[in-house]
Amino acid sequence: MMKTTQSKAKKGRIVQKKQAAKPDGQREGGTRPPKRYKKRLKSLPDVRVYLSELIHATRSGEVDANLAGKLAFMLNILRGVIADSELADRIEQLEKEMEKRDKS
């Protein structure tokens, strides 16, 4: 299998060069890609558990530190989205309760 990577040429153009994939599934940096995480990250505890697993995998050398940094950045964004969504749901529920009180 061939992988396509991009590199910048002298004049700023992007040139594609092909690299052969290593037969054992390793990446160029020498580490295996992280195993597919099958559980969906729907709540803050899910994100916390995944981040903990990512930290342990990075410390043990299973995941490249650069990749771990990118994943941690995305996890931080996801954490914010989940927190905002949970807060919006709580506000909506409080508004409904206040409407019920006003009607009675």
C-alpha positions in Angstrom: 0.0 0.0 0.0 1.3 3.5 -0.8 0.8 6.5 1.3 0.7 10.0 -0.1 2.4 12.8 1.9 2.8 16.5 1.0 5.9 18.6 1.2 6.6 22.2 0.2 8.7 22.9 -2.8 11.1 25.9 -3.0 8.5 28.2 -4.6 5.8 27.3 -2.1 4.0 24.8 -4.3 2.9 21.6 -2.8 4.5 18.5 -4.2 3.2 15.0 -3.5 5.6 12.2 -2.9 4.7 8.6 -2.3 6.1 6.5 0.5 5.7 2.8 0.9 3.7 1.8 4.0 5.6 -0.4 6.4 4.3 -3.9 6.3 3.7 -4.3 10.0 1.4 -1.2 10.2 3.9 1.1 11.7 4.1 4.8 10.8 7.1 6.7 9.7 7.9 7.8 13.3 8.2 4.2 14.4 5.0 4.0 16.5 1.8 2.1 15.7 -1.3 4.1 15.1 -3.6 4.1 18.1 -6.2 1.4 18.2 -9.6 2.4 17.2 -11.6 3.7 20.1 -15.0 2.0 19.8 -16.8 3.8 22.5 -18.4 7.1 21.5 -17.3 10.2 23.5 -20.7 11.5 24.6 -20.1 12.8 28.1 -17.3 14.5 30.1 -16.5 11.2 31.9 -16.0 9.5 28.5 -13.6 12.3 27.5 -11.8 12.0 30.8 -11.3 8.2 30.4 -10.1 8.5 26.8 -7.6 11.3 27.7 -6.3 9.1 30.6 -5.8 6.2 28.2 -4.1 8.5 25.7 -1.7 9.8 28.3 -0.8 6.2 29.3 -0.4 5.1 25.7 1.9 8.1 25.0 4.0 7.5 28.1 4.5 3.9 27.1 5.5 4.8 23.6 2.4 3.3 21.9 1.3 6.7 20.6 3.6 9.4 19.1 3.7 12.5 21.3 2.9 14.7 18.3 -0.2 12.7 17.5 -1.2 12.7 21.2 -0.9 16.5 21.3 -3.3 16.8 18.4 -5.7 14.4 19.9 -5.6 16.2 23.2 -6.3 19.5 21.5 -9.4 18.0 19.8 -10.5 16.4 23.1 -10.3 19.9 24.7 -12.6 21.2 22.0 -14.9 18.3 22.4 -15.0 18.8 26.2 -16.1 22.4 25.7 -18.8 21.4 23.3 -20.1 18.7 25.6 -20.1 21.1 28.6 -21.9 23.8 26.6 -24.4 21.3 25.4 -25.1 20.0 28.9 -25.5 23.6 30.2 -27.9 24.5 27.4 -30.0 21.4 28.2 -30.1 22.4 31.9 -31.1 26.0 31.0 -33.9 24.7 28.7 -35.2 22.4 31.4 -35.2 25.3 34.0 -37.1 27.5 31.5 -39.7 24.9 31.0 -40.2 24.5 34.8 -40.5 28.3 35.1 -43.2 28.4 32.4 -45.1 25.7 34.3 -44.9 27.7 37.5 -46.1 30.9 35.7 -49.1 29.1 34.3 -50.3 27.7 37.7 
